[in-house]
């Protein structure tokens, strides 16, 4: 029997007999891994553990610790839900049901919308199905057989015709009598699912087209342990208290308006947070010799053709016509930065050039996927492009890794690192990709940072390092990215004069740390539950007079603080002290100063912190010294 060669994530390679399964490989490594494995990844494809392996390539066993491992369980969860729905509602037609970044959904064509009571019944039916320990089995089928199997489902038939027209292989996945048209990526048995929860139901359109059939979309999530569902429910309850849309309104940070869907209107207090983040980033960039630029929002079609965005990213872009010429609203800042670089002749002595911009970009998102500050159409990136020589790559990546550590530690974020490699629809030759991937791996290995490889998830123009932060609720968010690009410099034919007085091609490194400032602020709101650290707090001090009699002294203290650069407000309303303190606490203001007869006579202040501790007899100068230090240290 012929052999296949599998390359593991650590770079080691091993030969196996063709037809071996991922489950058998897991058993050969350890019994524990065999128990924990949910699926596997061969090259760019997620496969079931029981699927015979017929080709060589990069191989990885996936567990619950991997997003792709979670998605294989959730994918099976969506099939289990589809079976439960069709059992309870025989007239409901399943359409599509993919895993998403947190759980899964399935769209059904049905005459009557699903109710909350219906979801409870579906959930119960799902648990009965998973307890039957059904094997998940795959069958490759012809177009004729697929059409026959789904003869009563026009939605599946549309997909079958489309897939065969594109030359794709058709496969059906069975869990005993129930079956579904599916490309795969499942766990091997329904018994892997130990708990399910259906989250909500909403309206959707077939193929996302408002002119097509209206569908019912049920969202759900599944877990390999019942205790994980309990933790998830608790986390969701806490997250709801911290919901950035709720807190954004309560704290008067931002709003969203029907006149501009998918965009954020920052109010005065929210703008303060934005400006503080920009100031922090600029300070860190100045230390590292970054040069800030500003580039246009609308640029000609020819630029986007040259950059590759027109061919690879057009569906995410907005367009306009000016003087009979086609233009696009920029979805990324990189082409503009290349034009700035190309405007001047450069020597190797000038490199690296670190070009930064708080660049506003627009990307088209369907209305159904817009999600507060987390998924918007207009956002601003803390974008940087580093133009360097090939010899400088490792040093620049090392510097970026240290910079990212400085940023995230300031906000109390732990993080994990992923190296994402060449995707299926990549631009450029494989040799250039191999060179870029090798450069990133080398830099990461020399940095000593732990990382995992995410095969096939790179940008279309180059491999990337992604940073996944963990917030105070234990949720993970993909934020920062470092992308290595040999393609764009080639396409735009930019150069520098090397040591031999000849033109050479620079390497381009794309870098964002906050990512989208809108999304980052949304994450911070929930991470801090609106109680921002002093340096970020829109109002840092609230000055409260115990009665109108002491308003003049309150004005004096408030002005002293404001002149010292502190964001201070005075509350001199004729309300009770307890009422005014309670309001300041609800506004999550870090320090509250109470002023009455005792304080005015002694020319001191009484200071209450967020924890409710009150200190009396404090001199204003001493308080200022303390909070200035706290602000400067960004604690």
Secondary structure as UniProt FT lines:
FT   STRAND          3..7
FT   TURN            9..10
FT   STRAND          13..17
FT   TURN            18..19
FT   HELIX           22..29
FT   HELIX           31..36
FT   STRAND          39..42
FT   TURN            43..44
FT   STRAND          45..47
FT   TURN            49..50
FT   STRAND          57..62
FT   TURN            64..65
FT   HELIX           67..88
FT   TURN            90..91
FT   STRAND          93..94
FT   STRAND          99..100
FT   TURN            101..102
FT   STRAND          103..109
FT   HELIX           116..131
FT   STRAND          137..141
FT   HELIX           143..149
FT   TURN            150..152
FT   HELIX           154..165
FT   TURN            166..167
FT   STRAND          170..175
FT   TURN            176..177
FT   STRAND          178..181
FT   HELIX           190..192
FT   STRAND          195..205
FT   HELIX           206..208
FT   TURN            210..211
FT   STRAND          214..223
FT   HELIX           226..241
FT   HELIX           244..250
FT   TURN            251..252
FT   STRAND          254..255
FT   HELIX           258..260
FT   TURN            261..262
FT   STRAND          265..266
FT   HELIX           268..287
FT   TURN            288..289
FT   STRAND          291..292
FT   STRAND          298..300
FT   HELIX           301..307
FT   HELIX           309..312
FT   HELIX           314..316
FT   STRAND          318..322
FT   TURN            323..324
FT   STRAND          325..329
FT   HELIX           334..342
FT   HELIX           348..350
FT   STRAND          353..362
FT   HELIX           367..369
FT   TURN            372..374
FT   STRAND          378..388
FT   HELIX           390..392
FT   HELIX           393..410
FT   TURN            411..412
FT   STRAND          414..420
FT   HELIX           430..447
FT   STRAND          452..454
FT   TURN            455..456
FT   TURN            460..461
FT   STRAND          464..470
FT   TURN            472..473
FT   STRAND          476..485
FT   HELIX           487..492
FT   STRAND          496..497
FT   TURN            499..500
FT   STRAND          503..504
FT   STRAND          507..516
FT   HELIX           517..527
FT   TURN            528..530
FT   TURN            534..536
FT   STRAND          541..545
FT   HELIX           548..550
FT   HELIX           551..563
FT   TURN            564..565
FT   STRAND          568..571
FT   HELIX           577..586
FT   TURN            587..588
FT   STRAND          591..595
FT   HELIX           597..602
FT   STRAND          605..608
FT   TURN            610..611
FT   STRAND          614..618
FT   HELIX           620..632
FT   TURN            633..634
//
